[in-house]
Amino acid sequence: MKPQPLPRMLMAAGLVLGALPTYAETINLQQAVEMSLAADPRIKEREQVVEAARGLVQEVRGNAGWRVSANAFVGLAPKVEDGFYQGGAYTCTVLPCTPRTDGDDWNGLSDWTHLDFALIKPLYTFGKVERYGEAAQGNVDLKRGELQQTRGDIVYDTKRAYFGYLTARDVRVFLEDMQERLNGAITSVERNLKEETGESRQSDLYALQAARGLLGKYTHQARAVERISLDGLKVLTGAGLKSQLAVADARIEPLPFPQVELAEFQSRALQERAEMQQLEAGLRTRRALLAAKKADRMPDVYAGVVGQFNYASQRERLDNPYLSDPFNGGGLTPVVGVKWDTVFGVARARVDQAQAELEALNHKKAFALAGIPYEVGEAYVNAHANFEAQRELAEGAAAARRWMVAALADFSAGLETADKVADAIRNYVLTQTEYLRTINDYNMNVAQLARLTGELR
């Protein structure tokens, strides 16, 4: 048998693999949250922002170390030949010894190499480096708070997509079941009208068809929400829109009501919530910046080495301690100095600006201390209300189902009119869908409560 070419073998293998069944990945809520936290690019972005803030800390601390400034260039200088004295003599043998005066005459050009440098280290900066370093570290903590806040937002979004999908799926399954029941009743009425048995009226058909129209609308809406929620869950978890993702929960169930008192939740929020941590970091940063702006008005004490070197190959070297040639020669010396560079009006304005920003943040903290407990209390009350509401609706939905079943049985026996059946169906649909949606609202209230108190799960 002649061997198959490699491309044909690969094509055949691809067809076989394509024919294999694809298995959906099934995840629960906790797995969905973990996948979202691992896959969301917003976290990666915030992590890099934190790294950039750390780099700023290193930059500020580096200002306390050695620093060098240097300048080197190659240029042109006037050419000078012969000695220092009149006529080009190198030494003075006959008085008077007159120095040369032909400096303005054109004698040609020489190459000129120049280097000047300073290597210095701050000794005392009146707290500038320390205060700016504290401000930079506070900025790191601020960015960490933003990272934690982003994590909380992602957890909340994942729960919303997860519970939203469960709710929409359960509503859709319920409505499709109701459609089948209603279609059966409509078929029975149409048959009675066709056979003219007298058991049904034309108005019965209209009442049931009207109810079917409403059911159809709600069913299509539930399918749309189900698809959108599942696609959102795929995106958040990083599975991708084309993935086969399934959830582990068979139906939506209410979460256990938090066994924590409201006061404890409010205390946690004031201590652990990302916004409060950001606020504290911001206050530390503003205080440090205010101190740094005040220190900017003071000089810097430094020590180091400064030097200069010049060389022109077409100029005679002048070795006189009282005279220097800017194009030839050089020097090197250790130094201790004071550098002061400030504009008094500008420096004062910067201090006032930093003080105002600090006071503004203090007022913001005062508002947060009052507003956050209220926000947590609002979420807690809403969670408790929806928890009780879904329990009441569960009983109401059970009663509405019994009403609908009894109405359908009486209608089949000719003891009930179609409009009463339609009313029973509408009430059951309304109560059951409200029950499912209230469970979703309650679960999201619990998720919001966890988000407001700084929980990341």
C-alpha positions in Angstrom: 0.0 0.0 0.0 1.4 3.4 -1.0 1.8 5.7 2.0 -0.4 8.7 2.2 1.1 12.2 1.8 1.5 14.0 5.1 -1.0 16.8 4.3 -3.7 14.3 3.6 -2.9 12.5 6.9 -3.1 15.8 8.8 -6.4 16.7 7.1 -7.8 13.3 8.0 -6.7 13.7 11.6 -8.3 17.1 11.7 -11.6 15.7 10.5 -11.6 13.0 13.1 -10.9 15.5 15.9 -13.6 17.8 14.6 -16.1 14.9 14.7 -15.4 14.2 18.4 -18.0 15.7 20.8 -17.1 18.9 22.6 -17.6 18.9 26.3 -18.8 21.9 28.1 -16.8 23.2 31.1 -19.0 23.2 34.1 -18.2 25.7 36.9 -19.8 26.8 40.1 -19.9 30.3 41.5 -16.6 30.1 43.4 -14.8 28.7 40.4 -16.3 31.5 38.2 -15.0 34.1 40.6 -11.5 32.6 40.8 -11.4 32.3 37.0 -12.5 36.0 36.6 -9.9 37.2 39.1 -7.2 35.2 37.2 -8.2 36.3 33.7 -9.5 39.8 33.9 -7.1 42.3 32.1 -8.2 45.1 34.4 -6.4 43.4 37.3 -3.2 43.1 35.2 -3.5 46.8 34.3 -3.9 47.8 38.0 -1.0 45.6 39.0 1.3 47.4 36.5 0.0 50.7 37.8 1.1 49.6 41.3 4.5 48.6 39.9 4.8 52.0 38.3 4.1 53.6 41.7 6.8 51.5 43.3 9.2 52.7 40.6 8.4 56.3 41.7 9.4 55.4 45.2 12.7 54.1 44.0 13.2 57.3 42.0 12.5 59.5 45.0 14.9 57.5 47.2 17.5 57.7 44.5 17.7 61.5 44.9 19.5 60.9 48.2 22.3 59.2 46.5 25.3 60.2 44.3 24.5 62.3 41.2 26.7 63.3 38.4 26.5 66.1 35.8 28.9 66.3 33.0 29.3 68.0 29.7 31.9 67.2 27.0 32.3 68.6 23.5 34.8 69.0 20.7 35.1 72.5 19.1 37.4 75.0 17.7 39.8 77.5 19.4 42.2 80.1 18.1 45.7 78.7 17.2 48.6 80.1 19.3 52.3 79.4 18.6 55.6 80.4 20.3 56.1 81.9 23.8 54.4 84.3 26.1 56.5 87.4 25.4 56.6 90.0 22.7 58.0 88.5 19.5 57.2 84.9 20.6 60.0 84.6 23.1 59.6 81.9 25.7 61.8 83.6 28.3 62.5 87.1 29.2 66.3 87.9 28.9 66.3 91.7 28.3 64.1 94.2 30.2 61.5 95.3 29.7 59.7 92.0 29.4 56.5 92.8 27.5 53.8 90.2 27.1 52.4 89.6 23.6 49.6 91.8 22.3 48.7 90.0 19.1 45.7 88.1 20.6 43.3 89.6 18.1 45.4 88.7 15.1 44.3 85.7 13.0 46.8 82.9 13.4 44.6 79.9 12.4 42.4 77.4 14.2 43.0 74.5 16.7 40.9 71.6 17.8 39.5 72.1 21.3 38.3 69.3 23.6 36.4 70.3 26.7 35.0 68.3 29.7 33.5 69.6 32.9 31.8 67.4 35.5 30.4 67.4 39.1 30.0 64.4 41.3 28.0 65.3 44.4 25.9 63.7 47.1 23.2 65.5 49.3 24.2 65.6 52.9 21.1 67.3 54.3 17.9 68.4 52.5 15.7 69.5 55.4 13.5 66.5 54.9 12.8 66.9 51.2 13.8 63.4 50.2 12.1 61.7 53.3 8.8 63.6 52.8 8.6 63.0 49.1 9.5 59.4 49.7 6.6 59.1 52.2 4.3 60.7 49.6 5.5 58.2 46.9 4.9 55.3 49.3 1.4 56.6 50.1 0.8 56.7 46.3 1.7 53.0 46.2 -0.9 52.2 48.9 -3.4 54.3 47.0 -2.8 52.3 43.9 -3.1 49.0 45.9 -6.5 50.2 47.1 -7.5 50.8 43.5 -6.4 47.3 42.7 -8.5 45.9 45.6 -11.5 47.9 44.5 -11.1 46.5 41.0 -11.0 43.0 42.4 -14.2 43.7 44.3 -15.9 45.1 41.2 -14.9 42.0 39.2 -16.2 39.6 41.9 -19.5 41.6 41.9 -19.8 41.6 38.1 -19.2 37.8 38.0 -21.9 37.2 40.6 -24.3 39.4 38.7 -23.6 37.5 35.5 -23.8 34.1 37.2 -27.1 34.8 39.1 -28.5 36.6 36.2 -28.0 33.6 34.0 -29.5 31.2 36.5 -32.6 33.5 36.9 -33.1 34.0 33.1 -32.7 30.3 32.5 -35.2 29.3 35.2 -37.7 31.9 34.0 -37.3 30.7 30.4 -37.8 27.1 31.4 -40.8 28.0 33.4 -42.4 30.1 30.7 -41.8 27.4 28.1 -43.6 24.9 30.3 -46.5 27.4 30.7 -46.6 27.9 26.9 -47.0 24.1 26.5 -49.9 24.1 29.0 -51.5 27.1 27.4 -51.1 25.7 23.9 -52.8 22.5 25.1 -55.8 24.5 26.4 -56.0 26.5 23.2 -55.9 23.3 21.1 -58.8 21.9 23.2 -60.8 25.1 22.7 -60.2 25.2 19.0 -61.3 21.5 18.8 -64.5 22.2 20.7 -65.3 25.2 18.5 -64.6 23.2 15.4 -66.8 20.3 16.5 -69.4 22.8 17.8 -69.8 20.9 21.0 -70.9 24.0 22.9 -68.3 23.4 25.6 -66.3 26.4 24.5 -67.0 29.9 23.3 -65.1 32.1 20.8 -64.3 34.5 23.7 -62.5 31.6 25.5 -60.2 31.3 22.5 -59.5 35.0 22.5 -58.7 35.1 26.2 -56.3 32.2 26.0 -54.6 33.6 22.8 -54.1 37.0 24.6 -52.4 35.2 27.5 -50.2 33.3 25.0 -49.1 36.6 23.4 -47.9 37.9 26.8 -46.1 34.6 27.5 -44.4 34.7 24.2 -43.0 38.2 24.9 -41.7 37.3 28.3 -40.2 34.1 27.0 -38.2 35.9 24.2 -37.0 38.4 26.7 -35.9 35.7 29.1 -34.0 33.9 26.3 -32.2 37.2 25.4 -31.2 37.8 29.1 -30.1 34.2 29.4 -27.8 34.5 26.4 -26.4 37.9 27.3 -25.7 36.7 30.9 -23.9 33.6 29.8 -21.8 35.5 27.2 -20.9 38.0 29.9 -19.9 35.1 32.2 -17.7 33.7 29.4 -16.0 37.0 28.9 -15.4 37.6 32.6 -14.0 34.2 33.3 -11.7 34.3 30.2 -13.4 31.3 28.7 -14.2 33.2 25.5 -17.5 33.7 23.7 -17.0 30.6 21.6 -16.4 28.3 24.5 -18.9 25.7 25.8 -19.5 27.0 29.4 -22.1 25.6 31.7 -22.9 26.3 35.3 -23.1 23.7 38.0 -26.3 24.9 39.8 -29.5 23.2 38.6 -31.6 26.2 39.7 -31.2 29.5 41.4 -31.4 29.3 45.2 -31.4 32.1 47.8 -28.1 32.5 49.6 -28.1 32.1 53.4 -28.8 35.4 55.1 -25.6 36.8 56.6 -25.5 36.0 60.3 -23.8 39.2 61.2 -25.3 42.3 62.8 -25.6 45.5 60.9 -23.2 47.3 63.3 -20.5 44.7 62.6 -20.9 45.1 58.9 -20.6 48.9 59.2 -17.5 48.5 61.4 -15.9 46.1 58.8 -16.6 48.6 56.0 -14.9 51.4 57.8 -11.8 49.3 58.4 -11.5 46.9 55.4 -13.3 48.6 52.5 -10.9 49.6 49.7 -12.2 53.2 49.5 -11.4 53.7 53.2 -7.9 52.3 52.7 -7.4 54.6 49.7 -8.6 57.5 51.8 -6.1 56.8 54.6 -3.3 56.4 52.0 -4.4 59.7 50.4 -4.2 61.5 53.7 -0.7 60.2 54.4 0.3 61.3 50.9 -1.1 64.8 51.3 0.5 65.3 54.7 3.8 64.2 53.4 3.5 66.5 50.3 2.6 69.4 52.6 5.8 68.8 54.6 7.8 68.4 51.4 6.5 71.7 50.0 7.6 73.4 53.2 11.0 71.8 53.0 11.3 73.0 49.3 11.8 76.5 50.7 15.1 75.4 52.4 18.5 74.9 50.8 20.4 71.6 50.2 23.7 70.9 51.8 26.0 68.7 49.6 29.5 67.4 49.2 31.3 66.1 46.2 34.0 66.5 43.5 34.0 69.0 40.6 36.5 69.3 37.8 37.2 70.6 34.3 39.5 69.6 31.5 40.4 71.5 28.3 42.9 70.6 25.5 43.8 72.4 22.3 46.5 70.7 20.3 47.6 73.8 18.4 48.0 76.1 21.4 51.1 76.3 23.5 50.5 75.4 27.1 50.6 78.3 29.6 52.0 77.1 33.0 51.5 80.3 35.0 49.7 80.1 38.3 48.2 83.6 37.9 47.1 83.2 34.3 44.9 80.6 32.8 44.0 79.6 29.3 40.4 78.6 28.9 41.3 76.3 26.0 44.1 74.4 27.8 44.4 73.1 31.3 42.0 71.9 34.0 41.5 71.1 37.6 39.8 68.9 40.2 38.7 69.7 43.7 36.5 68.2 46.5 33.7 70.6 47.6 31.2 71.1 50.3 28.4 73.5 49.4 24.9 74.8 49.9 22.5 75.1 47.0 19.4 77.2 47.3 16.9 77.5 44.5 13.5 78.9 45.4 11.1 81.6 44.4 9.5 82.8 47.6 6.1 83.7 46.2 5.8 80.4 44.3 7.0 78.3 47.2 4.4 79.9 49.5 1.7 79.3 46.9 2.6 75.6 46.6 2.4 75.2 50.4 -1.0 76.8 50.4 -2.1 74.6 47.6 -0.9 71.4 49.4 -2.6 72.6 52.6 -5.9 73.1 50.8 -5.7 69.7 49.2 -5.1 68.1 52.6 -8.1 70.0 54.1 -10.3 68.9 51.2 -9.4 65.3 51.8 -10.1 65.6 55.5 -13.6 66.8 54.6 -14.0 63.9 52.2 -13.0 61.5 55.0 -15.7 63.1 57.3 -18.3 62.5 54.6 -17.1 58.9 54.1 -17.3 58.2 57.9 -21.0 59.2 57.7 -21.9 58.0 54.3 -20.3 54.5 54.3 -22.3 53.2 57.3 -25.5 54.6 55.7 -24.6 52.8 52.4 -24.0 49.5 54.2 -27.2 50.0 56.2 -29.1 50.5 52.9 -27.7 47.3 51.4 -28.4 45.4 54.6 -32.1 46.6 54.8 -32.6 45.8 51.1 -31.1 42.3 51.6 -33.4 41.7 54.6 -36.5 43.0 52.7 -35.8 40.8 49.6 -35.0 37.8 51.8 -38.4 38.0 53.4 -40.1 38.9 50.1 -38.8 35.8 48.3 -40.1 33.7 51.2 -43.5 35.2 50.8 -43.4 34.9 47.1 -42.5 31.2 47.4 -45.7 30.6 49.2 -47.6 32.8 46.8 -46.2 31.0 43.8 -47.1 27.6 45.3 -50.7 28.9 45.8 -50.9 30.4 42.3 -49.7 27.1 40.8 -52.5 25.2 42.7 -55.0 27.8 41.5 -53.8 27.4 37.9 -53.9 23.5 38.0 -57.4 23.6 39.5 -58.6 26.2 36.9 -57.3 24.0 34.1 -58.9 20.9 35.6 -62.2 22.7 35.9 -61.9 24.1 32.4 -61.3 20.7 31.0 -64.4 19.5 32.9 -66.4 22.4 31.5 -66.8 23.9 35.0 -64.7 27.0 34.4 -64.5 29.7 31.7 -61.3 30.4 29.7 -61.0 33.9 31.0 -60.7 32.6 34.6 -58.1 30.1 33.3 -56.2 33.0 31.7 -56.3 35.0 34.9 -55.0 32.0 36.9 -52.2 31.5 34.4 -51.3 35.2 34.3 -51.2 35.3 38.1 -49.0 32.2 38.3 -46.6 33.5 35.7 -46.4 36.9 37.5 -45.9 35.4 40.9 -43.4 32.8 39.8 -41.3 35.1 37.7 -41.3 37.7 40.5 -40.2 35.0 42.9 -37.2 34.1 40.7 -36.3 37.7 40.1 -36.5 38.5 43.8 -34.2 35.7 44.6 -31.7 37.2 42.1 -32.2 40.6 43.7 -31.6 39.2 47.1 -28.5 37.3 46.1 -27.2 40.5 44.5 -28.0 42.4 47.7 -25.8 39.9 49.6 -23.1 40.3 47.0 -23.3 44.1 47.3 -23.1 43.8 51.1 -19.9 41.8 50.7 -18.6 44.3 48.2 -19.3 47.3 50.5 -17.5 45.6 53.4 -14.4 44.8 51.5 -14.9 41.0 51.1 -13.2 39.6 48.0 -15.0 36.3 47.5 
